[in-house]
Amino acid sequence: MADLDQTDWALVRSFLAVAELGSLSAAARQLGVSQPTLGRQIRQIETDLGAGLFTRQPRGFDLTEAGQSILPAAKRMQEAMNDIALTVAGHDTTTTGTVRITASEVVALHYMPGIMANIRAALPGVCIDLVASDRSDNLLFREADIAVRMYRPEQLEIVTRKLGEIRLGVCAARSYLDRCGRPQTAQEMMDHALVGYDQSELILRGMRAMGWPATRDWFATRSDDQNVYWELIRAGCGVGFGQQRMIAVDPEVELLDIGVEIPPLPVWLAAPQAVRHTPRIAAVWDQLSEGLAPFIS
């Protein structure tokens, strides 16, 4: 019989991480534990439940039938534990401690360092974890306390505030334009080397929405990492797209006026409703709003 009394939440959390990511190493990084420790936890929960939950494959870990059967209940347990954590956090009245912020890789690299320095100066009792990620961290699972999003989260339990918009433009390195010429129209741009994404279809969808039948092979150079993408443009690989604020302050890059209007990116702050108005998070929220203001319109 399964020894459920000996199975604690930490083991269930480890099970969920391996089930989601499919490997011990990735799950260990996410949980902040060593791979041997995580391996012991997986063996322990299997012992407690009296069932094998994973099959070990060369490419990673697959759920067994038993593992699949307990996955929904484990997820409900995860939701309940996070509800408890959010409820308790909502009663936190301290002004010191840690606030975890997530932002896109571009915003985190180019905008956030100065903002973080200002937050530290204004709120010396607050420590900041800055997560540079383009994936959608789950605020309700406390993967972040505050998120800087380029879209509005739709969950009812999330509080949002639109700060403004980031204008986008067509651009290229001055070195490339001096070598290959400056396009004056959208049609002339098509005759140039273009820099695009690899697997992501964001640029393709945007170009198609503007009436261009773009395909992946239109791009001579490709990368899905947005910071690498920007550096490819700066290095002179071709014509691409960027945030006008970044273009304006970079002497290596030139904004091209070719009669193309690119829809701007909205900028939202988001936080779980349960903790939004706790003193520490409210103070960082206000600092973020003020710090991001110069970069948006």
C-alpha positions as a Markdown table, in Angstrom:
| # | Residue | x | y | z |
|---|---|---|---|---|
| 1 | Met | 0.0 | 0.0 | 0.0 |
| 2 | Ala | 1.3 | 3.5 | -0.9 |
| 3 | Asp | 2.8 | 5.3 | 2.2 |
| 4 | Leu | 1.1 | 8.6 | 1.5 |
| 5 | Asp | 1.8 | 10.0 | 5.0 |
| 6 | Gln | 5.5 | 10.0 | 4.1 |
| 7 | Thr | 5.1 | 11.8 | 0.7 |
| 8 | Asp | 5.6 | 15.5 | 1.2 |
| 9 | Trp | 5.1 | 18.4 | -1.2 |
| 10 | Ala | 8.7 | 18.7 | -2.1 |
| 11 | Leu | 8.6 | 15.2 | -3.6 |
| 12 | Val | 5.5 | 16.0 | -5.6 |
| 13 | Arg | 7.1 | 19.2 | -6.8 |
| 14 | Ser | 10.1 | 17.3 | -8.0 |
| 15 | Phe | 7.9 | 14.8 | -9.8 |
| 16 | Leu | 6.1 | 17.6 | -11.6 |
| 17 | Ala | 9.3 | 19.3 | -12.6 |
| 18 | Val | 10.7 | 16.1 | -14.2 |
| 19 | Ala | 7.3 | 15.3 | -15.8 |
| 20 | Glu | 7.2 | 18.8 | -17.4 |
| 21 | Leu | 10.8 | 19.1 | -18.5 |
| 22 | Gly | 11.6 | 15.4 | -19.2 |
| 23 | Ser | 15.1 | 15.4 | -17.7 |
| 24 | Leu | 16.7 | 15.4 | -14.3 |
| 25 | Ser | 19.3 | 18.1 | -15.3 |
| 26 | Ala | 16.7 | 20.6 | -16.5 |
| 27 | Ala | 14.4 | 20.0 | -13.6 |
| 28 | Ala | 17.2 | 20.3 | -11.1 |
| 29 | Arg | 18.2 | 23.7 | -12.6 |
| 30 | Gln | 14.6 | 24.9 | -12.4 |
| 31 | Leu | 14.2 | 23.8 | -8.7 |
| 32 | Gly | 17.7 | 25.0 | -7.7 |
| 33 | Val | 18.8 | 21.6 | -6.4 |
| 34 | Ser | 21.6 | 19.2 | -7.4 |
| 35 | Gln | 20.8 | 16.5 | -9.9 |
| 36 | Pro | 21.8 | 13.7 | -7.4 |
| 37 | Thr | 19.4 | 15.2 | -4.8 |
| 38 | Leu | 16.6 | 15.3 | -7.4 |
| 39 | Gly | 17.3 | 11.7 | -8.4 |
| 40 | Arg | 17.0 | 10.7 | -4.8 |
| 41 | Gln | 13.7 | 12.5 | -4.5 |
| 42 | Ile | 12.2 | 10.8 | -7.5 |
| 43 | Arg | 13.3 | 7.4 | -6.2 |
| 44 | Gln | 11.8 | 8.3 | -2.8 |
| 45 | Ile | 8.3 | 9.3 | -4.2 |
| 46 | Glu | 8.3 | 6.1 | -6.2 |
| 47 | Thr | 9.1 | 4.1 | -3.1 |
| 48 | Asp | 6.4 | 6.0 | -1.1 |
| 49 | Leu | 3.8 | 5.4 | -3.7 |
| 50 | Gly | 4.9 | 1.8 | -4.5 |
| 51 | Ala | 5.0 | 2.5 | -8.2 |
| 52 | Gly | 7.4 | 3.4 | -10.9 |
| 53 | Leu | 6.5 | 6.9 | -12.2 |
| 54 | Phe | 9.1 | 7.3 | -15.0 |
| 55 | Thr | 10.9 | 5.1 | -17.5 |
| 56 | Arg | 14.5 | 6.2 | -18.2 |
| 57 | Gln | 15.1 | 6.7 | -21.9 |
| 58 | Pro | 18.4 | 7.8 | -23.6 |
| 59 | Arg | 16.7 | 11.2 | -24.3 |
| 60 | Gly | 15.4 | 11.7 | -20.9 |
| 61 | Phe | 12.5 | 10.6 | -18.6 |
| 62 | Asp | 9.0 | 9.5 | -19.9 |
| 63 | Leu | 6.0 | 9.1 | -17.6 |
| 64 | Thr | 4.8 | 5.6 | -17.0 |
| 65 | Glu | 1.1 | 4.8 | -17.0 |
| 66 | Ala | 1.2 | 5.2 | -13.2 |
| 67 | Gly | 2.9 | 8.6 | -13.6 |
| 68 | Gln | 0.3 | 9.8 | -16.1 |
| 69 | Ser | -2.5 | 8.7 | -13.8 |
| 70 | Ile | -1.3 | 10.8 | -10.8 |
| 71 | Leu | -0.3 | 13.9 | -12.9 |
| 72 | Pro | -3.7 | 15.7 | -12.7 |
| 73 | Ala | -3.9 | 15.2 | -8.9 |
| 74 | Ala | -0.2 | 16.4 | -8.6 |
| 75 | Lys | -1.1 | 19.5 | -10.6 |
| 76 | Arg | -4.1 | 20.2 | -8.4 |
| 77 | Met | -1.8 | 19.9 | -5.4 |
| 78 | Gln | 0.6 | 22.4 | -7.0 |
| 79 | Glu | -2.3 | 24.8 | -7.5 |
| 80 | Ala | -3.4 | 24.4 | -3.9 |
| 81 | Met | 0.1 | 25.0 | -2.5 |
| 82 | Asn | 0.5 | 28.1 | -4.6 |
| 83 | Asp | -2.9 | 29.4 | -3.5 |
| 84 | Ile | -1.6 | 29.0 | 0.1 |
| 85 | Ala | 1.7 | 30.7 | -0.7 |
| 86 | Leu | -0.1 | 33.6 | -2.4 |
| 87 | Thr | -2.6 | 34.0 | 0.4 |
| 88 | Val | 0.2 | 34.1 | 3.0 |
| 89 | Ala | 2.2 | 36.5 | 0.9 |
| 90 | Gly | -0.7 | 38.8 | 0.6 |
| 91 | His | -0.6 | 39.4 | 4.3 |
| 92 | Asp | 3.1 | 40.3 | 4.3 |
| 93 | Thr | 3.5 | 43.8 | 5.6 |
| 94 | Thr | 7.3 | 44.0 | 5.5 |
| 95 | Thr | 9.1 | 46.4 | 3.3 |
| 96 | Thr | 12.3 | 44.3 | 3.0 |
| 97 | Gly | 13.0 | 41.1 | 1.3 |
| 98 | Thr | 13.2 | 39.7 | -2.2 |
| 99 | Val | 11.1 | 40.7 | -5.3 |
| 100 | Arg | 11.4 | 38.5 | -8.4 |
| 101 | Ile | 10.9 | 40.4 | -11.7 |
| 102 | Thr | 10.7 | 38.8 | -15.1 |
| 103 | Ala | 11.1 | 40.7 | -18.4 |
| 104 | Ser | 11.9 | 39.8 | -22.0 |
| 105 | Glu | 15.6 | 39.3 | -22.8 |
| 106 | Val | 15.8 | 42.6 | -24.7 |
| 107 | Val | 14.1 | 44.6 | -22.0 |
| 108 | Ala | 16.2 | 42.9 | -19.3 |
| 109 | Leu | 19.5 | 43.6 | -21.0 |
| 110 | His | 18.9 | 47.1 | -22.5 |
| 111 | Tyr | 16.5 | 48.7 | -20.1 |
| 112 | Met | 16.5 | 47.0 | -16.7 |
| 113 | Pro | 20.0 | 47.3 | -15.3 |
| 114 | Gly | 19.7 | 51.1 | -14.8 |
| 115 | Ile | 16.2 | 50.7 | -13.4 |
| 116 | Met | 17.4 | 48.0 | -11.0 |
| 117 | Ala | 20.2 | 50.3 | -9.8 |
| 118 | Asn | 17.6 | 53.0 | -9.1 |
| 119 | Ile | 15.3 | 50.6 | -7.3 |
| 120 | Arg | 18.3 | 49.4 | -5.1 |
| 121 | Ala | 19.1 | 53.1 | -4.3 |
| 122 | Ala | 15.5 | 53.9 | -3.4 |
| 123 | Leu | 14.7 | 50.6 | -1.6 |
| 124 | Pro | 17.9 | 49.4 | -0.1 |
| 125 | Gly | 16.1 | 46.8 | 2.0 |
| 126 | Val | 14.8 | 45.1 | -1.2 |
| 127 | Cys | 16.7 | 42.4 | -3.1 |
| 128 | Ile | 15.9 | 41.9 | -6.7 |
| 129 | Asp | 15.9 | 38.7 | -8.7 |
| 130 | Leu | 15.7 | 39.6 | -12.4 |
| 131 | Val | 14.7 | 36.8 | -14.8 |
| 132 | Ala | 15.5 | 37.5 | -18.4 |
| 133 | Ser | 13.1 | 35.3 | -20.3 |
| 134 | Asp | 10.8 | 35.5 | -23.3 |
| 135 | Arg | 8.7 | 32.6 | -22.0 |
| 136 | Ser | 5.5 | 33.2 | -20.1 |
| 137 | Asp | 6.4 | 32.7 | -16.4 |
| 138 | Asn | 3.4 | 31.8 | -14.4 |
| 139 | Leu | 2.7 | 34.6 | -11.9 |
| 140 | Leu | 0.1 | 32.6 | -10.0 |
| 141 | Phe | 2.8 | 29.9 | -9.3 |
| 142 | Arg | 5.1 | 32.6 | -7.9 |
| 143 | Glu | 7.7 | 32.1 | -10.7 |
| 144 | Ala | 7.8 | 35.9 | -10.6 |
| 145 | Asp | 6.2 | 38.6 | -8.4 |
| 146 | Ile | 6.1 | 41.2 | -11.1 |
| 147 | Ala | 6.3 | 40.7 | -14.9 |
| 148 | Val | 7.0 | 43.2 | -17.7 |
| 149 | Arg | 4.9 | 41.9 | -20.5 |
| 150 | Met | 4.5 | 42.8 | -24.2 |
| 151 | Tyr | 0.9 | 41.6 | -24.0 |
| 152 | Arg | -1.9 | 41.8 | -21.5 |
| 153 | Pro | -2.3 | 38.7 | -19.3 |
| 154 | Glu | -5.9 | 37.4 | -19.4 |
| 155 | Gln | -6.0 | 35.5 | -16.0 |
| 156 | Leu | -8.6 | 37.0 | -13.7 |
| 157 | Glu | -6.3 | 36.7 | -10.6 |
| 158 | Ile | -3.7 | 38.9 | -12.3 |
| 159 | Val | -3.6 | 42.7 | -11.9 |
| 160 | Thr | -2.3 | 44.6 | -14.9 |
| 161 | Arg | -1.4 | 48.1 | -15.9 |
| 162 | Lys | -0.6 | 49.3 | -19.4 |
| 163 | Leu | 2.4 | 51.6 | -19.3 |
| 164 | Gly | 2.5 | 52.6 | -22.9 |
| 165 | Glu | 4.0 | 51.3 | -26.2 |
| 166 | Ile | 7.4 | 50.7 | -27.6 |
| 167 | Arg | 7.7 | 51.9 | -31.2 |
| 168 | Leu | 9.4 | 49.7 | -33.7 |
| 169 | Gly | 11.2 | 50.5 | -36.9 |
| 170 | Val | 13.2 | 49.1 | -39.9 |
| 171 | Cys | 16.9 | 49.5 | -39.4 |
| 172 | Ala | 20.4 | 48.5 | -40.4 |
| 173 | Ala | 24.0 | 49.1 | -39.4 |
| 174 | Arg | 25.5 | 52.2 | -41.0 |
| 175 | Ser | 28.4 | 50.0 | -42.1 |
| 176 | Tyr | 26.0 | 47.8 | -44.1 |
| 177 | Leu | 24.1 | 50.8 | -45.6 |
| 178 | Asp | 27.4 | 52.4 | -46.6 |
| 179 | Arg | 28.4 | 49.2 | -48.3 |
| 180 | Cys | 25.1 | 48.2 | -49.9 |
| 181 | Gly | 23.1 | 51.4 | -50.2 |
| 182 | Arg | 20.1 | 52.8 | -48.3 |
| 183 | Pro | 16.7 | 51.5 | -49.4 |
| 184 | Gln | 14.1 | 54.2 | -49.9 |
| 185 | Thr | 11.0 | 52.1 | -50.2 |
| 186 | Ala | 9.7 | 48.8 | -48.9 |
| 187 | Gln | 10.2 | 47.3 | -52.3 |
| 188 | Glu | 13.8 | 48.3 | -52.3 |
| 189 | Met | 14.2 | 46.8 | -48.9 |
| 190 | Met | 13.3 | 43.4 | -50.3 |
| 191 | Asp | 16.4 | 43.6 | -52.5 |
| 192 | His | 18.6 | 43.7 | -49.5 |
| 193 | Ala | 19.8 | 41.0 | -47.2 |
| 194 | Leu | 17.2 | 40.6 | -44.4 |
| 195 | Val | 17.8 | 39.5 | -40.8 |
| 196 | Gly | 15.0 | 37.4 | -39.3 |
| 197 | Tyr | 14.1 | 34.8 | -36.8 |
| 198 | Asp | 14.9 | 31.1 | -37.1 |
| 199 | Gln | 12.1 | 29.0 | -35.7 |
| 200 | Ser | 9.9 | 31.8 | -34.3 |
| 201 | Glu | 7.3 | 33.1 | -36.8 |
| 202 | Leu | 6.7 | 36.5 | -35.1 |
| 203 | Ile | 8.4 | 38.5 | -37.8 |
| 204 | Leu | 6.9 | 36.4 | -40.6 |
| 205 | Arg | 3.4 | 36.9 | -39.2 |
| 206 | Gly | 4.0 | 40.7 | -38.9 |
| 207 | Met | 5.3 | 40.9 | -42.4 |
| 208 | Arg | 2.4 | 38.9 | -43.8 |
| 209 | Ala | -0.1 | 41.1 | -41.9 |
| 210 | Met | 1.4 | 44.0 | -43.8 |
| 211 | Gly | 0.8 | 42.3 | -47.1 |
| 212 | Trp | 4.2 | 40.8 | -47.7 |
| 213 | Pro | 4.1 | 37.0 | -48.5 |
| 214 | Ala | 7.2 | 36.4 | -46.4 |
| 215 | Thr | 8.8 | 33.0 | -45.9 |
| 216 | Arg | 11.7 | 31.9 | -43.7 |
| 217 | Asp | 14.1 | 31.8 | -46.7 |
| 218 | Trp | 13.6 | 35.6 | -47.2 |
| 219 | Phe | 16.1 | 36.0 | -44.3 |
| 220 | Ala | 19.8 | 35.7 | -45.1 |
| 221 | Thr | 20.7 | 35.6 | -41.4 |
| 222 | Arg | 18.5 | 34.1 | -38.7 |
| 223 | Ser | 18.4 | 33.9 | -34.9 |
| 224 | Asp | 15.6 | 33.5 | -32.4 |
| 225 | Asp | 17.6 | 35.0 | -29.5 |
| 226 | Gln | 16.5 | 38.6 | -29.7 |
| 227 | Asn | 19.8 | 40.0 | -28.2 |
| 228 | Val | 21.8 | 38.0 | -30.7 |
| 229 | Tyr | 19.4 | 39.2 | -33.4 |
| 230 | Trp | 20.1 | 42.8 | -32.5 |
| 231 | Glu | 23.9 | 42.2 | -32.6 |
| 232 | Leu | 23.6 | 40.6 | -36.0 |
| 233 | Ile | 22.0 | 43.9 | -37.3 |
| 234 | Arg | 24.6 | 46.0 | -35.5 |
| 235 | Ala | 27.4 | 43.9 | -37.1 |
| 236 | Gly | 26.1 | 44.6 | -40.6 |
| 237 | Cys | 24.4 | 41.4 | -41.6 |
| 238 | Gly | 21.5 | 43.2 | -43.2 |
| 239 | Val | 18.2 | 45.0 | -42.8 |
| 240 | Gly | 16.1 | 44.1 | -39.8 |
| 241 | Phe | 13.6 | 45.4 | -37.2 |
| 242 | Gly | 14.3 | 46.9 | -33.8 |
| 243 | Gln | 13.0 | 49.1 | -31.1 |
| 244 | Gln | 13.2 | 52.8 | -32.1 |
| 245 | Arg | 14.6 | 53.8 | -28.7 |
| 246 | Met | 17.5 | 51.3 | -29.1 |
| 247 | Ile | 18.1 | 52.5 | -32.6 |
| 248 | Ala | 18.2 | 56.2 | -31.6 |
| 249 | Val | 20.9 | 55.7 | -28.9 |
| 250 | Asp | 23.1 | 53.4 | -31.0 |
| 251 | Pro | 25.6 | 55.2 | -33.2 |
| 252 | Glu | 26.2 | 52.0 | -35.2 |
| 253 | Val | 22.5 | 51.6 | -36.3 |
| 254 | Glu | 20.3 | 53.8 | -38.5 |
| 255 | Leu | 16.5 | 54.0 | -38.6 |
| 256 | Leu | 15.3 | 53.7 | -42.2 |
| 257 | Asp | 12.4 | 55.8 | -43.4 |
| 258 | Ile | 10.8 | 53.6 | -46.1 |
| 259 | Gly | 7.2 | 54.3 | -45.5 |
| 260 | Val | 6.5 | 51.3 | -43.3 |
| 261 | Glu | 4.5 | 51.6 | -40.1 |
| 262 | Ile | 5.1 | 48.7 | -37.8 |
| 263 | Pro | 2.5 | 48.1 | -35.0 |
| 264 | Pro | 4.1 | 49.1 | -31.7 |
| 265 | Leu | 4.6 | 46.7 | -28.8 |
| 266 | Pro | 2.4 | 47.3 | -25.8 |
| 267 | Val | 4.1 | 47.3 | -22.4 |
| 268 | Trp | 2.2 | 45.9 | -19.4 |
| 269 | Leu | 3.1 | 45.4 | -15.8 |
| 270 | Ala | 1.5 | 42.4 | -14.2 |
| 271 | Ala | 1.4 | 40.9 | -10.7 |
| 272 | Pro | -0.8 | 38.4 | -8.8 |
| 273 | Gln | -3.8 | 40.2 | -7.3 |
| 274 | Ala | -3.1 | 38.6 | -3.9 |
| 275 | Val | 0.3 | 40.3 | -3.5 |
| 276 | Arg | 0.1 | 43.3 | -5.7 |
| 277 | His | -0.5 | 45.8 | -2.8 |
| 278 | Thr | 1.8 | 44.3 | -0.3 |
| 279 | Pro | 4.3 | 47.1 | 0.7 |
| 280 | Arg | 7.4 | 45.6 | -0.8 |
| 281 | Ile | 5.9 | 44.6 | -4.2 |
| 282 | Ala | 3.8 | 47.8 | -4.4 |
| 283 | Ala | 7.0 | 49.9 | -3.9 |
| 284 | Val | 8.9 | 48.0 | -6.7 |
| 285 | Trp | 5.8 | 48.2 | -9.0 |
| 286 | Asp | 5.9 | 52.0 | -8.6 |
| 287 | Gln | 9.6 | 52.1 | -9.2 |
| 288 | Leu | 9.2 | 50.0 | -12.4 |
| 289 | Ser | 6.5 | 52.2 | -13.7 |
| 290 | Glu | 8.6 | 55.3 | -13.2 |
| 291 | Gly | 11.8 | 53.6 | -14.6 |
| 292 | Leu | 10.2 | 52.3 | -17.8 |
| 293 | Ala | 8.5 | 55.6 | -18.6 |
| 294 | Pro | 11.4 | 57.1 | -20.6 |
| 295 | Phe | 11.6 | 54.1 | -22.9 |
| 296 | Ile | 7.9 | 54.0 | -24.0 |
| 297 | Ser | 5.5 | 56.4 | -25.6 |
